[in-house]
Amino acid sequence: MSVTTILITGASSGIGAALARLYARPGRQLVLWGQNSSRLEATAAQCRAAGANVEATSFDLTALDEVVARLESVDTRFPLDLAIFNAGLGGSLEIADIAQDRQSVERMATVNFTVPVIGANMLACRMAERKRGRIVLVGSIAESFPLPMAPVYVGTKAGLALFAEALALRVARYGVGISLVVPGFVDTPMSQGLKEPRPFLISAEMAAAIIARRLEKGASRIVLPWQFALIQALTGLLPRFLLRMIFRLAWRISVAAHSRPSSP
Ligand SMILES: NC(=O)c1ccc[n+]([C@@H]2O[C@H](COP(=O)([O-])OP(=O)(O)OC[C@H]3O[C@@H](n4cnc5c(N)ncnc54)[C@H](OP(=O)(O)O)[C@@H]3O)[C@@H](O)[C@H]2O)c1
């Protein structure tokens, strides 16, 4: 499928910015969404320098009515071939916290789940009328694991993964493709904030290159880097209770280490 018009959310940083730079070329219309205007403008300038036409808009995705109105306007002016819902909010809870506060749950659930789900439903209908188009949802390898340090994050990503799978089955007959991207650790501000180790870390540029290459082949599920595809397949063979036991033990060790008084 020749791709001319592309929407990327979260284009002001990390994977989204790297994807924007990679897709930027003469003849391409890029629609870039972000929140931080100076960082988004920096990505937009790089993409314009590479010859792309760019419309960059900074706004907060938690304003759902604005998301819907902007999406309608964008897709009417530039019928999208590819829409990449990449924006996301991460972060682990402090061990001392019992659970996540209401306001941050609401923001995380909206950015990570509600926005891509509303956007994908809207665009699936519009793309189905045109009988072409691909919607990409950026999830996380965390979808597979009951991480006690981030229950809301893993919940949003697990929900997104199942939604992507079900929507793909539903809209395939209309010529609309749905792809789920499942990153392991990518070196971006989001993962740089983690306290945990980041095995098999790759750069945002490498992640963007893998994603674009696999999308070109119409992949419906892109796990990256490949080591995480293997880890996911192997841990998927474990009975769920065993996986829970492993995480319960690891969590107990973390809590005990945190509670131990530090030596003078
Ligand atoms: N990095 C990893 O290791 C990793 C692993 C698994 C999954 N992922 C997923 O990959 C995606 C991209 O993350 P990243 O690593 O590139 O992180 P990042 O560098 O922190 O970028 C996140 C992007 O989301 C945007 N965003 C967040 N909240 C927003 C809001 N309320 N309104 C508008 N935009 C908002 C940010 O905009 P501003 O910066 O302008 O606020 C930024 O452009 C996310 O969905 C993340 O869950 C990343």
Ligand as a Chemical Component Dictionary entry (heavy atoms), coordinates in Angstrom:
data_LIG
# 
_chem_comp.id                   LIG 
_chem_comp.type                 NON-POLYMER 
_chem_comp.pdbx_formal_charge   0 
_chem_comp.three_letter_code    LIG 
# 
loop_
_chem_comp_atom.comp_id 
_chem_comp_atom.atom_id 
_chem_comp_atom.alt_atom_id 
_chem_comp_atom.type_symbol 
_chem_comp_atom.charge 
_chem_comp_atom.model_Cartn_x 
_chem_comp_atom.model_Cartn_y 
_chem_comp_atom.model_Cartn_z 
_chem_comp_atom.pdbx_ordinal 
LIG N1  N1  N 0  10.086 3.414  25.959 1  
LIG C1  C1  C 0  9.760  2.171  26.265 2  
LIG O1  O1  O 0  10.603 1.396  26.764 3  
LIG C2  C2  C 0  8.372  1.657  25.981 4  
LIG C3  C3  C 0  8.108  0.319  26.299 5  
LIG C4  C4  C 0  6.832  -0.187 26.058 6  
LIG C5  C5  C 0  5.865  0.622  25.491 7  
LIG N2  N2  N 1  6.149  1.926  25.191 8  
LIG C6  C6  C 0  5.069  2.725  24.602 9  
LIG O2  O2  O 0  5.557  3.463  23.492 10 
LIG C7  C7  C 0  4.777  4.647  23.342 11 
LIG C8  C8  C 0  5.710  5.828  23.152 12 
LIG O3  O3  O 0  6.434  6.025  24.352 13 
LIG P1  P1  P 0  7.927  6.606  24.394 14 
LIG O4  O4  O 0  8.773  5.569  24.986 15 
LIG O5  O5  O -1 8.291  7.209  23.100 16 
LIG O6  O6  O 0  7.704  7.706  25.553 17 
LIG P2  P2  P 0  7.949  9.273  25.611 18 
LIG O7  O7  O 0  9.266  9.617  25.001 19 
LIG O8  O8  O 0  7.679  9.654  27.017 20 
LIG O9  O9  O 0  6.787  9.852  24.659 21 
LIG C9  C9  C 0  5.444  9.819  25.037 22 
LIG C10 C10 C 0  4.675  10.696 24.087 23 
LIG O10 O10 O 0  3.278  10.702 24.483 24 
LIG C11 C11 C 0  2.847  12.052 24.557 25 
LIG N3  N3  N 0  1.805  12.253 25.560 26 
LIG C12 C12 C 0  1.747  11.773 26.828 27 
LIG N4  N4  N 0  0.659  12.249 27.464 28 
LIG C13 C13 C 0  0.028  13.060 26.580 29 
LIG C14 C14 C 0  -1.155 13.856 26.647 30 
LIG N5  N5  N 0  -1.907 13.915 27.767 31 
LIG N6  N6  N 0  -1.504 14.574 25.556 32 
LIG C15 C15 C 0  -0.759 14.531 24.439 33 
LIG N7  N7  N 0  0.360  13.791 24.296 34 
LIG C16 C16 C 0  0.752  13.067 25.364 35 
LIG C17 C17 C 0  4.081  12.830 24.970 36 
LIG O11 O11 O 0  3.913  14.195 24.680 37 
LIG P3  P3  P 0  4.787  15.344 25.454 38 
LIG O12 O12 O 0  6.182  14.785 25.608 39 
LIG O13 O13 O 0  4.709  16.493 24.505 40 
LIG O14 O14 O 0  4.090  15.547 26.757 41 
LIG C18 C18 C 0  5.155  12.150 24.123 42 
LIG O15 O15 O 0  5.170  12.678 22.822 43 
LIG C19 C19 C 0  3.887  4.736  24.583 44 
LIG O16 O16 O 0  2.591  4.315  24.259 45 
LIG C20 C20 C 0  4.528  3.773  25.557 46 
LIG O17 O17 O 0  3.599  3.234  26.485 47 
LIG C21 C21 C 0  7.379  2.460  25.429 48 
# 
loop_
_chem_comp_bond.comp_id 
_chem_comp_bond.atom_id_1 
_chem_comp_bond.atom_id_2 
_chem_comp_bond.value_order 
_chem_comp_bond.pdbx_ordinal 
LIG N1  C1  SING 1  
LIG C1  O1  DOUB 2  
LIG C1  C2  SING 3  
LIG C2  C3  SING 4  
LIG C2  C21 DOUB 5  
LIG C3  C4  DOUB 6  
LIG C4  C5  SING 7  
LIG C5  N2  DOUB 8  
LIG N2  C6  SING 9  
LIG N2  C21 SING 10 
LIG C6  O2  SING 11 
LIG C6  C20 SING 12 
LIG O2  C7  SING 13 
LIG C7  C8  SING 14 
LIG C7  C19 SING 15 
LIG C8  O3  SING 16 
LIG O3  P1  SING 17 
LIG P1  O4  DOUB 18 
LIG P1  O5  SING 19 
LIG P1  O6  SING 20 
LIG O6  P2  SING 21 
LIG P2  O7  DOUB 22 
LIG P2  O8  SING 23 
LIG P2  O9  SING 24 
LIG O9  C9  SING 25 
LIG C9  C10 SING 26 
LIG C10 O10 SING 27 
LIG C10 C18 SING 28 
LIG O10 C11 SING 29 
LIG C11 N3  SING 30 
LIG C11 C17 SING 31 
LIG N3  C12 SING 32 
LIG N3  C16 SING 33 
LIG C12 N4  DOUB 34 
LIG N4  C13 SING 35 
LIG C13 C14 SING 36 
LIG C13 C16 DOUB 37 
LIG C14 N5  SING 38 
LIG C14 N6  DOUB 39 
LIG N6  C15 SING 40 
LIG C15 N7  DOUB 41 
LIG N7  C16 SING 42 
LIG C17 O11 SING 43 
LIG C17 C18 SING 44 
LIG O11 P3  SING 45 
LIG P3  O12 DOUB 46 
LIG P3  O13 SING 47 
LIG P3  O14 SING 48 
LIG C18 O15 SING 49 
LIG C19 O16 SING 50 
LIG C19 C20 SING 51 
LIG C20 O17 SING 52 
# 
